[in-house]
Amino acid sequence: MWPETIRQARRLIFLVVGLTLLLCGFVMLITPGPGSLLIFAGLSLLALEFLWARRLLRKIKVMGNKLVRTTFDSRQK
């Protein structure tokens, strides 16, 4: 019983902290602050426990890599 309870408590803590970081990150996109950094940190924390966050983080990384490649390719022309 204890291992399952500890696992559920850990998931709850990761969920609360991760969602708090995401919420603060979205607020900081509008106000001054490192919004995108907090969103990335929140998703990274959530990805440790949740598959949906892992998939979303992977998609964001792919989109970011495409953006970087597009940006640097257009500068060289």
CNS distance restraints for C-alpha pairs under 8 A (distance, minus, plus):
assign (resid   1 and name CA) (resid   5 and name CA) 6.31 0.50 0.50
assign (resid   2 and name CA) (resid   6 and name CA) 6.01 0.50 0.50
assign (resid   3 and name CA) (resid   7 and name CA) 6.11 0.50 0.50
assign (resid   4 and name CA) (resid   8 and name CA) 6.16 0.50 0.50
assign (resid   5 and name CA) (resid   9 and name CA) 6.10 0.50 0.50
assign (resid   6 and name CA) (resid  10 and name CA) 6.08 0.50 0.50
assign (resid   7 and name CA) (resid  11 and name CA) 6.21 0.50 0.50
assign (resid   8 and name CA) (resid  12 and name CA) 6.18 0.50 0.50
assign (resid   9 and name CA) (resid  13 and name CA) 6.20 0.50 0.50
assign (resid  10 and name CA) (resid  14 and name CA) 6.18 0.50 0.50
assign (resid  11 and name CA) (resid  15 and name CA) 6.03 0.50 0.50
assign (resid  11 and name CA) (resid  49 and name CA) 6.41 0.50 0.50
assign (resid  12 and name CA) (resid  16 and name CA) 6.15 0.50 0.50
assign (resid  13 and name CA) (resid  17 and name CA) 6.09 0.50 0.50
assign (resid  14 and name CA) (resid  18 and name CA) 5.70 0.50 0.50
assign (resid  14 and name CA) (resid  45 and name CA) 6.68 0.50 0.50
assign (resid  14 and name CA) (resid  46 and name CA) 6.20 0.50 0.50
assign (resid  14 and name CA) (resid  49 and name CA) 7.29 0.50 0.50
assign (resid  15 and name CA) (resid  19 and name CA) 5.91 0.50 0.50
assign (resid  15 and name CA) (resid  46 and name CA) 6.31 0.50 0.50
assign (resid  16 and name CA) (resid  20 and name CA) 6.04 0.50 0.50
assign (resid  17 and name CA) (resid  21 and name CA) 6.24 0.50 0.50
assign (resid  17 and name CA) (resid  42 and name CA) 7.52 0.50 0.50
assign (resid  18 and name CA) (resid  22 and name CA) 6.24 0.50 0.50
assign (resid  18 and name CA) (resid  41 and name CA) 7.77 0.50 0.50
assign (resid  18 and name CA) (resid  42 and name CA) 4.38 0.50 0.50
assign (resid  18 and name CA) (resid  43 and name CA) 6.59 0.50 0.50
assign (resid  18 and name CA) (resid  45 and name CA) 5.70 0.50 0.50
assign (resid  18 and name CA) (resid  46 and name CA) 5.44 0.50 0.50
assign (resid  19 and name CA) (resid  23 and name CA) 6.05 0.50 0.50
assign (resid  19 and name CA) (resid  42 and name CA) 6.49 0.50 0.50
assign (resid  19 and name CA) (resid  46 and name CA) 7.87 0.50 0.50
assign (resid  20 and name CA) (resid  24 and name CA) 6.13 0.50 0.50
assign (resid  20 and name CA) (resid  42 and name CA) 7.56 0.50 0.50
assign (resid  21 and name CA) (resid  25 and name CA) 5.98 0.50 0.50
assign (resid  21 and name CA) (resid  38 and name CA) 5.71 0.50 0.50
assign (resid  21 and name CA) (resid  39 and name CA) 6.39 0.50 0.50
assign (resid  21 and name CA) (resid  41 and name CA) 7.07 0.50 0.50
assign (resid  21 and name CA) (resid  42 and name CA) 4.85 0.50 0.50
assign (resid  22 and name CA) (resid  26 and name CA) 6.21 0.50 0.50
assign (resid  22 and name CA) (resid  38 and name CA) 6.36 0.50 0.50
assign (resid  22 and name CA) (resid  39 and name CA) 4.75 0.50 0.50
assign (resid  22 and name CA) (resid  40 and name CA) 7.93 0.50 0.50
assign (resid  22 and name CA) (resid  41 and name CA) 7.91 0.50 0.50
assign (resid  22 and name CA) (resid  42 and name CA) 5.15 0.50 0.50
assign (resid  22 and name CA) (resid  43 and name CA) 7.15 0.50 0.50
assign (resid  23 and name CA) (resid  27 and name CA) 6.28 0.50 0.50
assign (resid  23 and name CA) (resid  39 and name CA) 7.82 0.50 0.50
assign (resid  24 and name CA) (resid  28 and name CA) 6.09 0.50 0.50
assign (resid  24 and name CA) (resid  35 and name CA) 7.24 0.50 0.50
assign (resid  24 and name CA) (resid  38 and name CA) 7.05 0.50 0.50
assign (resid  24 and name CA) (resid  39 and name CA) 7.86 0.50 0.50
assign (resid  25 and name CA) (resid  29 and name CA) 6.34 0.50 0.50
assign (resid  25 and name CA) (resid  34 and name CA) 7.11 0.50 0.50
assign (resid  25 and name CA) (resid  35 and name CA) 4.02 0.50 0.50
assign (resid  25 and name CA) (resid  36 and name CA) 6.16 0.50 0.50
assign (resid  25 and name CA) (resid  37 and name CA) 7.23 0.50 0.50
assign (resid  25 and name CA) (resid  38 and name CA) 4.72 0.50 0.50
assign (resid  25 and name CA) (resid  39 and name CA) 4.89 0.50 0.50
assign (resid  26 and name CA) (resid  30 and name CA) 7.19 0.50 0.50
assign (resid  26 and name CA) (resid  35 and name CA) 6.03 0.50 0.50
assign (resid  26 and name CA) (resid  36 and name CA) 7.79 0.50 0.50
assign (resid  26 and name CA) (resid  39 and name CA) 6.99 0.50 0.50
assign (resid  27 and name CA) (resid  31 and name CA) 6.29 0.50 0.50
assign (resid  27 and name CA) (resid  35 and name CA) 7.09 0.50 0.50
assign (resid  28 and name CA) (resid  32 and name CA) 5.77 0.50 0.50
assign (resid  28 and name CA) (resid  33 and name CA) 5.10 0.50 0.50
assign (resid  28 and name CA) (resid  34 and name CA) 6.33 0.50 0.50
assign (resid  28 and name CA) (resid  35 and name CA) 4.41 0.50 0.50
assign (resid  29 and name CA) (resid  33 and name CA) 7.17 0.50 0.50
assign (resid  29 and name CA) (resid  34 and name CA) 7.46 0.50 0.50
assign (resid  29 and name CA) (resid  35 and name CA) 4.76 0.50 0.50
assign (resid  29 and name CA) (resid  36 and name CA) 6.98 0.50 0.50
assign (resid  34 and name CA) (resid  38 and name CA) 6.43 0.50 0.50
assign (resid  35 and name CA) (resid  39 and name CA) 6.23 0.50 0.50
assign (resid  36 and name CA) (resid  40 and name CA) 6.12 0.50 0.50
assign (resid  37 and name CA) (resid  41 and name CA) 6.15 0.50 0.50
assign (resid  38 and name CA) (resid  42 and name CA) 5.96 0.50 0.50
assign (resid  39 and name CA) (resid  43 and name CA) 6.15 0.50 0.50
assign (resid  40 and name CA) (resid  44 and name CA) 6.03 0.50 0.50
assign (resid  40 and name CA) (resid  57 and name CA) 7.77 0.50 0.50
assign (resid  41 and name CA) (resid  45 and name CA) 6.17 0.50 0.50
assign (resid  42 and name CA) (resid  46 and name CA) 6.18 0.50 0.50
assign (resid  43 and name CA) (resid  47 and name CA) 5.90 0.50 0.50
assign (resid  43 and name CA) (resid  53 and name CA) 5.99 0.50 0.50
assign (resid  43 and name CA) (resid  54 and name CA) 7.60 0.50 0.50
assign (resid  43 and name CA) (resid  56 and name CA) 7.99 0.50 0.50
assign (resid  43 and name CA) (resid  57 and name CA) 6.30 0.50 0.50
assign (resid  44 and name CA) (resid  48 and name CA) 6.72 0.50 0.50
assign (resid  44 and name CA) (resid  53 and name CA) 7.66 0.50 0.50
assign (resid  44 and name CA) (resid  54 and name CA) 7.54 0.50 0.50
assign (resid  44 and name CA) (resid  57 and name CA) 7.07 0.50 0.50
assign (resid  45 and name CA) (resid  49 and name CA) 7.65 0.50 0.50
assign (resid  46 and name CA) (resid  50 and name CA) 5.85 0.50 0.50
assign (resid  46 and name CA) (resid  53 and name CA) 5.80 0.50 0.50
assign (resid  46 and name CA) (resid  54 and name CA) 7.51 0.50 0.50
assign (resid  47 and name CA) (resid  51 and name CA) 6.36 0.50 0.50
assign (resid  47 and name CA) (resid  52 and name CA) 7.46 0.50 0.50
assign (resid  47 and name CA) (resid  53 and name CA) 4.71 0.50 0.50
assign (resid  47 and name CA) (resid  54 and name CA) 4.32 0.50 0.50
assign (resid  47 and name CA) (resid  57 and name CA) 7.40 0.50 0.50
assign (resid  48 and name CA) (resid  54 and name CA) 7.45 0.50 0.50
assign (resid  50 and name CA) (resid  54 and name CA) 6.51 0.50 0.50
assign (resid  51 and name CA) (resid  55 and name CA) 6.26 0.50 0.50
assign (resid  52 and name CA) (resid  56 and name CA) 6.21 0.50 0.50
assign (resid  53 and name CA) (resid  57 and name CA) 5.96 0.50 0.50
assign (resid  54 and name CA) (resid  58 and name CA) 6.18 0.50 0.50
assign (resid  55 and name CA) (resid  59 and name CA) 6.33 0.50 0.50
assign (resid  56 and name CA) (resid  60 and name CA) 6.23 0.50 0.50
assign (resid  57 and name CA) (resid  61 and name CA) 6.17 0.50 0.50
assign (resid  58 and name CA) (resid  62 and name CA) 6.30 0.50 0.50
assign (resid  59 and name CA) (resid  63 and name CA) 6.20 0.50 0.50
assign (resid  60 and name CA) (resid  64 and name CA) 6.03 0.50 0.50
assign (resid  61 and name CA) (resid  65 and name CA) 6.14 0.50 0.50
assign (resid  62 and name CA) (resid  66 and name CA) 6.27 0.50 0.50
assign (resid  63 and name CA) (resid  67 and name CA) 6.18 0.50 0.50
assign (resid  64 and name CA) (resid  68 and name CA) 6.19 0.50 0.50
assign (resid  65 and name CA) (resid  69 and name CA) 6.15 0.50 0.50
assign (resid  66 and name CA) (resid  70 and name CA) 6.02 0.50 0.50
assign (resid  67 and name CA) (resid  71 and name CA) 6.00 0.50 0.50
assign (resid  68 and name CA) (resid  72 and name CA) 6.14 0.50 0.50
assign (resid  69 and name CA) (resid  73 and name CA) 5.91 0.50 0.50
assign (resid  70 and name CA) (resid  74 and name CA) 6.13 0.50 0.50
assign (resid  71 and name CA) (resid  75 and name CA) 6.45 0.50 0.50
assign (resid  72 and name CA) (resid  76 and name CA) 6.56 0.50 0.50
assign (resid  73 and name CA) (resid  77 and name CA) 6.89 0.50 0.50
